[in-house]
Structures are given as C-alpha cells and as structure tokens.
Amino acid sequence: EKLGHKRIQVGFMRRFDAEYAALGQIIQNHELGELLMLHHQHRNPSTPPGFTNEMLINDSVVHEFDAIRYFTGEEITSVQVRLGKATKSAPAGQHDPQHVLLETESGVLADVEIFVNAKFGYEVATQASFEEGIVSIGGDKGPYTRSAGHWGGSVTPGFEERFGAAYDVEIQSWVDAALRGEIGGPTAWDGYATAACCEAGVEAQKNGEKVAVKLNAKPALYS
C-alpha cells in the first residue's frame, strides 16, 4: 500500500476457468435478474496422508470461499459448518463429507458440499439461482454418449485435468500484467479476506455454530 500500487497476485485459478468466467458475466450483466443463492459441490477421489480435518476448509473449501466472493463481488459475513453422517472411507481424525453454509453482505446464501474421499473422481460444480433462471457449471466433463445399450460420460480424475486450461490462462494473464507493471488477477486483499473466511470456517467446524468473518478495514488501494 505504501508503494501506491498493487504488487501481489494470489493464485486462485478458478477465476480464469471458462465456465466460471461465463457465469461471472451472467451475474454482472444481470441477464437473469439478481443472484439469490449459490450451491457448490467439491469432491475429490481421496486425500493424501496427513490431510487433516482443518484442511478440508483451509485447502479445499478455500477455493469456494474465493469463488463466492468473485461471483457476488461481496465479502462473506458468516460461516457455519455442519457435520453429518461420515463416509467409512475417511481416515482417522477426518470427518467427511461436511456441509458449509455462508452468507454475504447483501444476504446471498451459499452452501458447499465438501467430500474429499468420494472415490469416483474429481468433481467441482456450481449451481446459481437467479430471479429468472438457474445456471449450472462444472460437473460432467467431455462428451455424453448413448451407444450399445449404455449411456454416460467421464469424470476427471484430478484437479490438473479439470482446471489445466485455467492454470494456463492464469499464468499468461500474470505474465502479461507483469510486463505492464500491473497484476492480472486476485489481489492480496482477496487472499487476506479468503484466509479470514478459512479462520471462521475452522472455528465453525469445532463449535458447530454460525461464526462471523472478522475483517480489518479494506485499504483504499483495494476499494
């Protein structure tokens, strides 16, 4: 801030995914009226050794926190985490899946199903509810076929396959912006605000209550 311009770009690559960008445009242009609710699913086939319960929030739902801020253009004001029936595939010390409930400044409600031992593959999907329609992104990838008495498609095995193109666009945007002496994506404030959501989320994991997200005043540089 003392330098008078932004120097840090944070690596939230979903903002560079084509489907995320398309939904973002629909929201910004009010093509279907006001955005009312967001429903997110974040599913991984499995977790590596040492993946703790807190990491479901800090390493996985962190991306949904940023996506919700990106789509709404607002700060998240509260987080609640509900723990229901757990899969037997979850390692000791990890409660999986979890249901995360959020609210933004204008009252947009969002929820996240985080299921990191889902076995079947990697799936990240969003459904947005508007005044005049519903928009879904993510989920099934690739062709959907019907042949020889069977129907179906494929599910990506991991995040590299699902978001590979988004990573490429993100890095190119960063390079292009750096050449102009700018940044081309999420700022340090985005990183800070999302970290504050994670802090509230981990607290909500432990107490089961609705926890307020605590933010310092936003510097003028990021307003």
C-alpha positions in Angstrom: 0.0 0.0 0.0 2.9 2.4 0.8 4.1 1.9 -2.8 0.8 3.2 -4.1 0.0 0.3 -6.4 -0.7 -3.5 -6.2 2.2 -5.8 -6.3 0.8 -9.2 -5.3 -1.4 -11.6 -7.4 -2.8 -14.5 -5.5 -3.2 -17.9 -7.2 -7.0 -18.5 -7.2 -7.1 -20.1 -10.7 -10.8 -20.8 -10.9 -11.5 -17.2 -11.8 -9.7 -18.0 -15.1 -11.8 -21.1 -15.9 -14.0 -20.5 -18.9 -17.2 -21.7 -17.2 -16.5 -19.6 -14.1 -15.9 -16.6 -16.3 -19.2 -17.2 -18.2 -21.2 -17.4 -15.0 -19.5 -14.3 -13.7 -20.6 -12.4 -16.8 -24.2 -13.6 -16.5 -24.2 -12.3 -12.9 -22.5 -9.0 -13.7 -24.9 -8.3 -16.6 -28.0 -9.2 -14.6 -29.1 -11.4 -17.5 -31.4 -13.5 -15.3 -32.1 -10.8 -12.7 -30.4 -10.7 -9.3 -28.3 -13.6 -8.0 -30.1 -15.2 -5.0 -28.3 -18.3 -4.0 -25.2 -20.4 -4.9 -24.8 -24.2 -4.4 -21.3 -25.7 -4.7 -20.0 -29.3 -4.8 -16.3 -30.0 -4.3 -15.5 -33.7 -4.5 -12.1 -35.4 -4.5 -11.4 -39.1 -5.1 -9.2 -39.4 -2.0 -6.9 -37.5 0.3 -3.1 -37.9 0.8 -1.7 -39.0 4.2 -1.7 -36.2 6.7 -4.7 -34.4 5.3 -6.4 -33.2 8.5 -10.0 -32.2 9.2 -9.0 -28.5 9.2 -7.5 -28.9 5.7 -11.0 -29.6 4.3 -11.5 -25.9 4.9 -8.0 -24.4 4.5 -7.0 -26.5 1.4 -10.3 -27.3 -0.3 -13.2 -25.0 0.6 -10.8 -22.1 0.4 -11.5 -22.2 -3.3 -15.2 -21.9 -2.9 -14.8 -19.0 -0.5 -12.9 -17.2 -3.2 -15.5 -18.2 -5.9 -18.3 -16.9 -3.8 -16.6 -13.6 -3.3 -15.8 -13.5 -7.0 -19.3 -14.2 -8.2 -21.1 -11.9 -5.8 -18.5 -9.1 -5.6 -19.1 -9.0 -1.8 -17.5 -10.1 1.4 -18.6 -13.2 3.2 -20.0 -12.3 6.6 -20.6 -15.6 8.3 -19.7 -19.3 8.0 -21.3 -22.4 9.6 -20.1 -26.0 9.2 -22.4 -28.9 9.8 -21.1 -32.4 10.3 -23.5 -35.2 9.4 -23.0 -38.9 8.6 -19.4 -39.6 7.7 -18.1 -42.0 5.0 -16.2 -45.0 6.2 -13.5 -44.1 3.6 -12.4 -41.1 5.7 -9.1 -41.6 7.6 -8.9 -41.3 11.3 -9.4 -37.7 12.6 -11.2 -36.6 9.4 -14.9 -36.0 9.2 -16.0 -36.3 5.6 -18.2 -35.0 4.0 -19.1 -31.6 5.5 -21.7 -29.0 4.7 -20.6 -25.4 4.8 -23.2 -22.6 4.9 -22.3 -19.0 4.1 -23.9 -15.6 3.8 -22.7 -12.5 2.0 -23.1 -8.8 2.7 -26.3 -8.4 0.7 -27.8 -11.7 2.0 -26.9 -14.0 -0.8 -26.9 -17.5 0.7 -24.3 -20.1 -0.4 -23.6 -23.7 0.6 -20.7 -26.0 -0.1 -20.7 -29.8 0.0 -17.1 -30.8 0.6 -16.5 -34.5 0.1 -12.8 -35.3 -0.2 -13.0 -39.1 -0.2 -15.7 -39.5 -2.8 -13.9 -42.3 -4.7 -15.5 -41.8 -8.1 -13.3 -38.9 -9.3 -12.7 -35.2 -9.1 -15.8 -33.0 -9.5 -16.3 -29.3 -8.9 -19.7 -27.9 -9.8 -21.8 -24.8 -9.1 -25.4 -24.0 -9.5 -26.6 -20.4 -9.3 -30.2 -19.5 -8.6 -31.4 -16.2 -10.1 -34.7 -14.3 -10.1 -35.4 -15.6 -13.6 -33.5 -18.8 -14.0 -30.9 -21.3 -12.9 -27.3 -21.7 -14.3 -25.1 -24.8 -13.7 -21.4 -25.1 -14.4 -18.9 -27.9 -13.8 -19.9 -31.4 -13.1 -19.8 -33.7 -16.1 -16.9 -33.0 -18.5 -16.4 -34.2 -22.0 -18.9 -35.9 -24.3 -22.0 -37.6 -23.0 -22.8 -40.7 -25.2 -25.5 -43.2 -25.7 -24.5 -46.4 -27.5 -24.9 -50.1 -27.5 -27.4 -50.1 -24.6 -25.3 -47.8 -22.4 -25.2 -44.1 -21.6 -22.8 -41.9 -19.8 -19.6 -39.9 -19.9 -16.4 -39.4 -17.9 -15.4 -37.8 -14.7 -12.0 -36.1 -14.4 -9.5 -37.9 -12.1 -8.0 -34.8 -10.6 -7.7 -31.1 -10.5 -5.0 -30.9 -13.1 -7.3 -32.3 -15.7 -10.3 -30.3 -14.6 -8.5 -26.9 -14.4 -5.5 -27.4 -16.6 -6.6 -24.7 -19.1 -7.4 -22.3 -16.3 -3.9 -22.6 -14.9 -2.5 -21.8 -18.4 -4.7 -18.7 -18.7 -3.9 -17.6 -15.2 -0.1 -17.8 -15.7 -0.4 -16.0 -19.1 -2.5 -13.2 -17.5 0.1 -12.8 -14.7 3.0 -12.6 -17.3 1.1 -10.1 -19.5 0.2 -7.9 -16.5 3.7 -8.1 -15.1 5.0 -6.7 -18.4 2.7 -3.8 -17.9 3.7 -3.3 -14.3 0.3 -4.5 -13.1 -1.3 -7.6 -11.7 -3.8 -9.7 -13.7 -5.9 -11.4 -11.1 -6.8 -11.8 -7.4 -5.1 -9.3 -5.1 -3.5 -9.5 -1.7 -6.8 -8.4 -0.2 -8.6 -11.3 -1.9 -6.0 -13.6 -0.3 -6.5 -11.9 3.1 -10.3 -12.0 3.0 -10.4 -15.6 2.0 -8.0 -16.5 4.8 -10.3 -14.8 7.2 -13.2 -17.0 5.9 -11.0 -20.1 6.5 -10.3 -19.0 10.0 -14.0 -18.6 10.7 -14.7 -21.9 8.9 -12.2 -23.9 11.1 -13.8 -22.3 14.2 -17.2 -23.3 12.9 -16.0 -26.8 12.3 -15.2 -27.1 16.0 -18.2 -25.5 17.6 -21.0 -26.1 15.0 -22.1 -22.5 15.3 -22.5 -19.7 12.9 -19.2 -17.7 13.1 -18.8 -14.2 11.9 -16.0 -13.5 9.5 -13.7 -10.8 11.0 -12.1 -8.4 8.6 -10.0 -5.3 9.1 -11.0 -2.2 7.1 -10.2 -2.5 3.5 -7.3 -0.2 2.4 -8.2 2.4 -0.2 -5.8 0.8 -2.6 -8.2 -2.2 -2.9 -11.5 -0.3 -2.9 
